[in-house]
């Protein structure tokens, strides 16, 4: 929002780094669309002079740091004050008591508090005893543990395997095609999966950030976590595939139409580019000019929405992990972990990975080149049949024969292999996928009970071995592992039905 000249001249009025005005003596500070901190909640623990000092220190951070960082400082300070209530604030005794209450997982809380206190002293505000800072400077504080999920390849929170990623992408697009997932949600999940960008970068996008350039499709991503930079102050271009570009163009057209519908008029052409690609239309106001509302992030979706969308989509597609046999737990960070891990597995060094993940330095990229996960070197028939039912990559419906097929009697619906017909296609639309291999992961495929599925499986395993022998590259050789597990699943189901252990 625009700030009046009168407010700019008032010493108790501040502007956050994201462009939000707040009053120093207000009970709550709105710092950006995602962050509002209840500053007055800590006043009960401090005398008026110390509280005033803390307000000024937090206001300094609000002007110079990210809103999330300010929020973190506030809540760590509030946690300390509530834990040591009854003791003199910021005294040696209270700090020792607080440290004793922390364990190895929460020790970093004290590190955050120490940073706040150091800045407090540097700014010259009263309230911090000299011996308190001396004590804090002597502490060796372990930082927040990073990289465990990546290095351990945790199946619940770490990087996704190639099979899981492929199944997620196919599941999202299939659900979108059936109308089970909205366009916006599809765009958010696919852009996360294909770019590995942070949620805050997605929600900061405007329509004008979609830039075609000499036949290439470019997204001009706003950068995040850059020191001393405000909202949308620096950018980095990233090429994307045409399919994602076209999907985002649909989203852009939808946004323009929705704004026009809410406003009751056509959006001016010069304003269209400024519209958020992922808006929060409930905040749109009719009593304030649209151009003014687009000056900050208020009309952009909250960053937390992205995590909610990913969790909701994961529930809809219900993709099963071949590692656990259970539905995959999804969050935005796992896509980012996956991109970094894949680059590390391909032999890329820290600086390349840092560039791809839009890091400002390489200090957090090293985790991706340590303890790299290995792809299964060899998959034989026994391994495939064991993992296939766990992975559950087969998406179609097993039928006894062609007479039960959706397109029974239609010769064009038959799916052929080298050893004969393996099933029927239940779709009436055009398909350019390679049959029969691609069919086993398709929801329209109806494999026949007596089809030569084992021959198809043997062919896939043989081709995998041949590619590995010729190239020595497991990454290339394993490209069809998801298909191998899907065919294995069909073979296992057919055997169970024939043995009387299951029914079609």
C-alpha positions in Angstrom: 0.0 0.0 0.0 1.1 3.6 -0.5 2.4 5.5 2.5 1.4 9.1 3.1 4.1 11.8 3.5 2.7 12.5 6.9 3.3 8.9 8.1 6.8 8.8 6.6 7.7 11.8 8.8 6.4 10.1 11.9 9.2 8.4 14.0 6.8 5.7 15.2 5.8 4.5 11.7 7.9 1.9 9.9 7.9 0.1 6.6 8.8 -3.6 6.5 11.1 -4.9 3.8 8.1 -6.3 2.0 6.5 -2.8 1.8 4.0 -3.0 4.7 3.5 -0.1 7.0 3.3 -0.8 10.8 3.2 1.3 13.9 5.9 0.7 16.6 3.3 0.8 19.4 0.8 -1.5 17.7 -0.2 -4.7 19.3 0.4 -6.7 16.0 2.7 -6.0 13.1 1.7 -7.1 9.6 5.1 -7.5 7.8 4.0 -9.3 4.6 1.1 -11.3 3.3 2.4 -14.4 5.2 3.6 -12.9 8.5 1.9 -11.0 11.3 3.5 -11.0 14.7 1.7 -10.3 18.0 4.5 -8.0 19.4 2.5 -7.0 22.5 2.4 -10.6 23.6 5.9 -10.2 25.2 5.2 -7.0 27.0 4.0 -8.9 30.1 7.5 -10.3 30.7 9.4 -6.9 30.4 9.4 -3.5 32.0 8.4 -0.6 29.8 12.0 0.4 29.0 13.2 -3.1 28.0 10.0 -3.7 26.0 10.5 -0.4 24.1 14.1 -1.4 23.3 13.0 -4.8 22.0 10.3 -3.2 19.8 13.0 -1.0 18.3 15.3 -3.9 17.7 12.6 -6.0 16.0 11.6 -2.9 13.9 15.2 -2.7 12.7 15.0 -6.3 11.6 11.6 -5.7 10.0 13.1 -3.0 7.8 16.2 -4.9 6.8 15.4 -8.6 7.0 12.9 -11.1 5.7 9.5 -11.2 7.5 10.1 -14.9 8.2 13.4 -14.1 9.9 11.7 -11.4 12.1 9.0 -13.9 13.0 11.6 -16.5 14.0 13.4 -14.0 16.2 10.2 -12.9 17.9 9.0 -16.4 18.7 12.4 -17.6 19.9 12.5 -14.5 22.2 9.0 -15.1 23.4 9.8 -18.8 24.0 12.8 -17.8 26.1 10.8 -15.2 28.2 7.9 -17.5 28.9 10.3 -20.4 29.9 12.2 -18.1 32.3 9.2 -16.1 33.6 9.9 -15.1 37.2 13.6 -14.6 36.6 15.3 -11.3 35.5 15.0 -11.1 31.7 18.3 -11.5 29.9 20.2 -12.2 33.1 23.0 -14.8 33.3 20.8 -17.0 35.6 17.9 -17.0 33.1 20.1 -17.7 30.1 21.7 -20.6 31.9 18.3 -21.9 32.9 17.0 -21.6 29.4 19.9 -23.5 27.9 19.4 -26.3 30.4 15.9 -26.7 29.1 17.0 -27.3 25.5 18.1 -30.6 24.0 20.3 -31.3 20.9 17.3 -30.8 18.6 16.4 -27.4 20.0 19.8 -26.0 21.0 19.7 -23.8 18.0 16.9 -21.8 19.6 19.6 -20.2 21.9 21.7 -19.4 18.8 18.9 -17.4 17.3 18.3 -15.6 20.6 22.0 -14.8 20.8 21.9 -13.2 17.4 19.1 -11.0 18.5 20.9 -10.0 21.7 24.1 -9.2 19.8 22.3 -6.9 17.4 20.4 -5.3 20.3 23.7 -4.4 21.9 25.2 -3.1 18.6 22.2 -0.8 18.1 22.9 0.7 21.6 19.4 0.1 23.1 19.3 -0.5 26.9 18.1 -3.7 28.5 21.0 -6.2 28.1 23.4 -6.7 31.0 27.0 -6.8 30.0 27.7 -10.1 31.7 24.8 -11.7 29.7 26.5 -11.0 26.3 29.8 -12.2 27.7 28.3 -15.5 28.7 26.5 -16.0 25.4 29.8 -15.3 23.5 31.4 -18.2 25.4 28.7 -20.7 24.5 29.4 -23.2 21.7 25.9 -23.7 20.2 25.1 -26.4 17.7 23.2 -25.1 14.7 20.0 -26.4 13.3 20.7 -29.9 11.9 20.5 -29.9 8.1 20.7 -32.5 5.4 19.6 -35.6 7.3 16.6 -36.3 5.2 18.7 -36.0 2.0 21.7 -38.1 3.2 19.5 -40.8 4.6 17.2 -40.9 1.6 14.3 -40.9 4.1 11.3 -42.4 2.3 8.9 -40.0 4.2 10.7 -36.7 4.0 13.8 -37.1 1.8 14.3 -37.0 -2.0 11.9 -38.9 -4.3 13.1 -41.8 -6.5 12.8 -41.6 -10.2 9.9 -44.1 -10.1 8.1 -42.0 -7.4 8.6 -38.8 -9.4 7.3 -40.3 -12.6 4.3 -41.7 -10.9 3.5 -38.4 -9.2 3.7 -36.5 -12.5 1.5 -39.0 -14.3 -0.9 -39.1 -11.4 -1.3 -35.3 -11.2 -1.9 -35.0 -15.0 -4.4 -37.8 -15.0 -6.3 -36.4 -12.0 -6.3 -32.9 -13.7 -7.6 -34.5 -16.9 -10.5 -36.1 -15.0 -11.3 -32.8 -13.1 -10.2 -34.1 -9.7 -7.5 -31.5 -9.3 -8.0 -27.8 -10.1 -5.8 -26.0 -12.7 -4.1 -23.8 -10.1 -3.2 -26.9 -7.9 -1.9 -28.7 -11.0 0.3 -25.8 -11.9 1.7 -25.4 -8.4 2.7 -29.1 -8.1 4.1 -29.4 -11.6 6.2 -26.2 -11.3 7.6 -27.4 -8.0 8.4 -30.8 -9.5 10.0 -29.4 -12.6 11.9 -26.5 -11.2 12.6 -27.3 -7.5 11.9 -23.6 -6.6 10.8 -22.5 -3.1 7.0 -21.9 -2.4 7.7 -18.3 -1.7 9.2 -17.9 -5.2 6.0 -19.4 -6.8 3.6 -17.2 -4.9 5.6 -14.1 -5.8 5.2 -14.8 -9.6 3.3 -12.3 -11.7 1.9 -13.0 -15.2 4.7 -10.9 -16.8 7.3 -13.3 -15.4 6.3 -15.8 -18.1 8.6 -14.8 -20.9 9.0 -16.5 -24.3 12.4 -15.8 -25.7 13.6 -16.9 -29.2 11.6 -20.2 -29.2 12.5 -20.9 -25.5 10.1 -20.8 -22.6 11.4 -18.8 -19.7 10.1 -18.1 -16.2 11.7 -15.1 -14.5 11.6 -16.3 -10.9 11.9 -13.7 -8.1 14.7 -14.7 -5.9 14.3 -15.5 -2.2 16.5 -15.4 0.9 18.7 -12.7 -0.5 20.2 -10.5 2.2 19.0 -6.9 2.3 16.7 -7.3 -0.7 13.0 -6.7 -0.6 10.1 -8.5 -2.3 10.7 -9.0 -6.0 13.9 -7.0 -6.1 16.1 -9.6 -7.9 15.3 -12.3 -10.4 16.8 -15.4 -12.1 15.6 -16.7 -15.4 14.9 -20.5 -15.8 14.1 -22.3 -19.0 11.1 -24.7 -18.7 9.6 -27.3 -21.0 6.8 -26.4 -23.4 4.2 -28.6 -21.6 4.7 -26.7 -18.3 4.7 -23.4 -20.1 1.3 -24.1 -21.8 -0.2 -25.2 -18.5 0.9 -21.9 -16.9 -0.5 -19.9 -19.8 -3.9 -21.5 -19.0 -3.5 -20.4 -15.4 -2.6 -16.8 -16.6 -5.7 -16.6 -18.8 -7.8 -17.9 -15.9 -6.4 -15.3 -13.5 -7.2 -12.4 -16.0 -10.8 -13.7 -16.4 -11.3 -14.0 -12.6 -10.0 -10.5 -11.9 -12.3 -9.1 -14.6 -15.2 -11.1 -13.1 -14.5 -9.8 -9.6 -14.0 -6.2 -10.7 -17.0 -6.2 -13.1 -14.8 -4.8 -15.9 -12.0 -5.8 -18.3 -8.5 -5.5 -16.8 -6.5 -2.9 -18.6 -3.8 -4.4 -20.9 -1.0 -2.5 -19.1 -2.1 -4.0 -15.8 -2.4 -7.6 -16.9 1.3 -8.3 -16.5 1.2 -7.1 -12.9 -1.5 -9.6 -11.9 -0.2 -12.4 -9.6 0.0 -15.8 -11.3 -1.4 -17.4 -8.1 -3.7 -14.8 -6.5 -5.6 -14.6 -3.3 -8.8 -13.1 -4.8 -10.6 -12.9 -1.5 -8.4 -9.9 -0.6 -9.3 -7.9 -3.7 -11.0 -4.6 -2.8 -13.3 -2.6 -4.9 -12.6 0.7 -3.0 -8.9 0.8 -3.8 -7.5 1.2 -7.3 -6.2 -2.2 -8.7 -2.8 -0.7 -9.6 -2.3 0.4 -6.0 -3.3 -3.1 -4.7 -0.7 -4.7 -7.0 2.2 -2.7 -5.5 2.9 -5.2 -2.8 2.2 -8.9 -2.2 -1.2 -8.6 -0.6 -3.1 -10.1 -3.6 -0.6 -13.0 -4.0 -1.4 -16.3 -2.4 0.0 -17.0 1.0 3.1 -19.2 0.9 1.5 -21.7 3.3 -1.1 -22.4 0.6 1.5 -24.2 -1.5 2.1 -26.8 1.2 -1.6 -27.2 1.7 -2.1 -27.7 -2.1 0.7 -30.3 -2.3 -0.7 -32.3 0.7 -4.2 -32.2 -0.9 -2.9 -33.3 -4.3 -1.0 -36.2 -2.7 -4.2 -37.4 -1.1 -6.1 -37.3 -4.4 -3.5 -39.1 -6.5 -2.6 -41.6 -3.8 0.7 -42.7 -5.3 2.3 -45.7 -3.7 6.0 -45.7 -3.0 7.9 -48.7 -4.1 10.1 -48.3 -1.0 7.4 -48.4 1.6 4.3 -49.9 -0.1 2.4 -46.9 1.4 1.1 -43.6 -0.1 3.8 -41.1 -0.6 4.0 -38.2 1.8 4.5 -35.0 -0.2 5.6 -31.5 0.7 7.3 -28.8 -1.5 10.7 -29.4 0.0 10.9 -33.0 -1.2 10.9 -31.8 -4.8 13.8 -29.5 -4.1 15.7 -32.3 -2.4 15.0 -34.5 -5.4 16.5 -31.9 -7.9 19.6 -31.5 -5.8 20.1 -35.2 -5.3 19.6 -36.0 -9.0 22.2 -33.4 -9.9 24.6 -34.9 -7.3 24.0 -38.4 -8.7 24.9 -37.1 -12.1 28.3 -36.0 -10.9 27.6 -32.2 -10.7 29.6 -30.3 -8.1 28.5 -28.0 -5.4 28.5 -24.8 -7.4 26.4 -26.3 -10.2 23.8 -27.6 -7.6 23.8 -24.3 -5.8 23.1 -22.5 -9.1 20.3 -24.9 -10.0 18.7 -24.5 -6.5 19.2 -20.7 -6.6 21.4 -20.7 -3.5 23.6 -17.6 -2.9 26.5 -19.8 -2.0 27.6 -23.4 -1.8 27.5 -24.0 1.9 24.2 -26.0 1.8 24.9 -27.8 -1.5 27.5 -30.2 -0.3 24.9 -32.5 1.2 23.8 -33.5 -2.3 27.2 -34.9 -3.2 27.6 -37.1 -0.1 26.2 -40.5 0.5 24.6 -40.6 -2.9 21.7 -43.1 -3.3 22.4 -46.0 -5.6 20.0 -47.2 -8.3 19.4 -51.0 -8.1 22.2 -52.3 -10.3 20.4 -55.4 -11.5 16.7 -56.3 -11.6 15.9 -59.9 -12.5 12.5 -61.6 -12.7 12.4 -62.6 -9.0 13.3 -59.0 -7.8 10.7 -57.5 -10.2 8.0 -59.8 -9.0 8.8 -59.0 -5.4 8.8 -55.3 -5.8 6.0 -54.9 -8.4 3.1 -55.5 -6.0 4.7 -53.2 -3.4 5.2 -50.4 -5.9 1.6 -50.7 -7.4 2.5 -48.8 -10.5 -0.1 -50.6 -12.6 -3.1 -48.2 -12.9 -5.5 -50.1 -15.1 -8.0 -53.0 -14.5 -7.3 -56.7 -15.0 -10.0 -58.5 -17.1 -10.5 -62.1 -18.1 -10.5 -61.5 -21.8 -11.5 -59.2 -24.7 -15.2 -59.8 -24.2 -15.1 -57.9 -20.9 -13.2 -55.0 -22.4 -14.7 -51.5 -22.5 -14.3 -51.5 -26.3 -15.1 -55.2 -26.8 -15.0 -56.3 -30.4 -13.1 -53.3 -31.6 -9.9 -54.6 -33.2 -8.3 -51.1 -32.9 -8.4 -51.4 -29.1 -6.2 -54.5 -28.9 -2.7 -53.9 -27.5 -0.1 -56.1 -29.2 3.4 -57.2 -28.1 6.0 -59.4 -29.7 4.4 -62.5 -28.2 0.8 -61.6 -29.0 -2.1 -59.4 -27.6 -1.7 -58.4 -24.0 -4.9 -56.5 -23.4 -7.3 -53.8 -24.5 -7.3 -50.0 -24.5 -10.3 -48.5 -22.8 -9.8 -45.0 -24.2 -11.5 -43.6 -27.3 -9.1 -40.7 -27.7 -5.9 -40.5 -29.8 -2.8 -41.9 -28.1 0.8 -41.5 -29.3 2.4 -43.5 -26.5 4.5 -46.5 -27.4 2.4 -49.7 -26.9 2.5 -52.0 -25.2 5.2 -50.7 -22.9 3.6 -47.4 -22.0 0.2 -49.0 -21.5 1.0 -50.8 -18.2 1.1 -47.4 -16.3 -2.0 -46.0 -18.1 -5.4 -45.9 -16.3 -7.2 -47.0 -19.6 -5.2 -50.2 -20.0 -7.2 -53.5 -19.5 -4.7 -56.4 -19.5 -6.1 -59.8 -20.3 -5.7 -62.6 -17.8 -4.0 -64.9 -20.3 -2.0 -62.3 -22.0 1.8 -62.9 -22.5 2.7 -60.4 -19.7 5.7 -62.4 -18.5 7.2 -62.1 -22.0 6.8 -58.4 -21.9 8.5 -58.4 -18.5 11.4 -60.5 -19.7 11.9 -58.2 -22.7 12.0 -55.1 -20.4 14.5 -56.7 -18.0 16.7 -57.9 -21.0 16.7 -54.4 -22.5 17.7 -52.9 -19.2 20.6 -55.2 -18.9 21.7 -54.5 -22.5 21.6 -50.7 -22.0 23.6 -50.9 -18.9 26.2 -53.2 -20.5 26.5 -50.9 -23.5 26.6 -47.6 -21.7 27.7 -48.3 -18.1 25.1 -45.7 -17.0 22.6 -46.9 -14.5 20.6 -43.7 -14.8 19.9 -44.4 -18.4 19.4 -48.1 -17.9 16.9 -47.6 -15.1 14.6 -45.3 -17.1 12.0 -48.0 -17.5 12.1 -49.3 -13.9 8.6 -48.0 -13.2 7.3 -49.9 -16.2 9.1 -53.0 -15.1 7.3 -52.8 -11.7 3.9 -52.1 -13.4 4.3 -55.2 -15.6 5.5 -57.2 -12.6 2.3 -56.2 -10.8 0.1 -57.4 -13.6 2.0 -60.7 -13.8 1.6 -61.2 -10.0 -2.1 -60.4 -10.2 -2.6 -62.9 -13.0 -0.8 -65.6 -11.1 -3.0 -64.9 -8.0 -6.2 -65.2 -10.0 -5.1 -68.4 -11.7 -4.2 -69.9 -8.3 -7.6 -69.0 -6.9 -6.1 -66.5 -4.5 -7.8 -63.5 -6.0 -10.7 -62.6 -8.4 -10.8 -60.5 -11.5 
